[in-house]
Amino acid sequence: MIYEQLACLAANTGFNAYAPLDISTIMLKTEVRDMCIANSCGKYGKNWSCPPGCGTLKECEQNLKKFACGILVQTVGEMEDSYDFEAMMETEAVHRERFKKMYAALRKDGTGILALGSGCCSRCRDCTYPAKPCRFPEEMTSSMEAYGLLVSQVCKDNHLPYYYGPNKIAYIGCFLL
């Protein structure tokens, strides 16, 4: 699948912005993974899509090497002010739905794909980690941060805005093929 097809799919799925993802710009950072270990979201060690369930940085790096191209996708939302938590959550929900829809469409053609989203996988209400294998490994997605990506840098390196000004919020994900 070429970028033009990916862009068309992203547009039809409803993403506000998208850009080609140059795989050579992806750098995994220990500092980003360390933020996961700090466990401010409470998911570290509790979800297959989060560290350590998603693998070590070395394992993530090996997985990324399997892919040749990609696309960054973004949902941008409006907030009344910088404390508009409701708008943040609404925009995140819209982004997750678009991301899920595009991921399902990409999986249909049988191409190898890695989907890295925003936040941890939420496919199941209660993740089986670490007691049992993932119930839906073909649908599970890790976050870009879980893989050690500094999202703002990935956006900058691939010419996609990260900051849209005050009272705006952007959720970002990527698909690698």
Disulfide bonds with the S-S distance in Angstrom:
none
